[in-house]
């Protein structure tokens, strides 16, 4: 069947919008990714949408690393990536046969915790960064688990980088490398174990690439205009807004 006929015009509008938002997020507007996850989940279902979204994320990750790689702060990369890998393996095992309703409820609980942590961090107004290794382990595990279950790791990665008070380019460059590695690590599990990525889903992704590229290019221009202090506020607001939206999703 012709790919255009597979989706209604309204569905095409939403998934093109979601691809555009993914591009914005990977260009550095961190926090908007939860909006794209929510839109894709509304169209395809929570778990099924991960198979559509992941190849788009991998494509955008390559572009992000190409553009921002020189800004990566490797000590933070190595603190997070092993724990995220463990979290992914937990998600692979626990999520394969999980009921869709339970899946949504679990995501809602995680989102509430994210909101509480972000608000607590900002209300404290402390410039001291967490030095306890348990903080990196906890956020890494949560990010890995949620990225496998619903591509929601961005909220937890944002929490970590905000807590570490990384400058704008260090934040984006470190996140670019982190998610390039993690998303490609997830790929075989989605293809061979969950079987969420198929020839049809890849054709859909191919049709969404122009919207993804447009979002990435626009995102780069928007990020350039933000100072470090303003960038931090934008990330907090977008992360909170995306978390609330995800929580309200039926």
Buried (B, 14 or more C-beta within 10 A) or exposed (E): EEEEEEBEEEEBEBBBBBBBBBBBBBBBBBBBBBBBBBBBBBBBEBBBBBBBBBBBBBBBBBBBBEBBEEBBBEEBBEBBBBBBBBBBBBBBEEBEEBEEEEBBEBBBEBBBBBBEBBEEBBEEEEEEEBEEEEBBBBBBBBBBBBBBBBBBBBBBBBBBBBBBBBEBBBBBBBBBBBBBBBBBBBBEBBBEEBEBBEEEBEEBBEBBBEBBBBBBEBBBEEBEEBEEEEBBEBBBEBBBBBBBBBBEBE
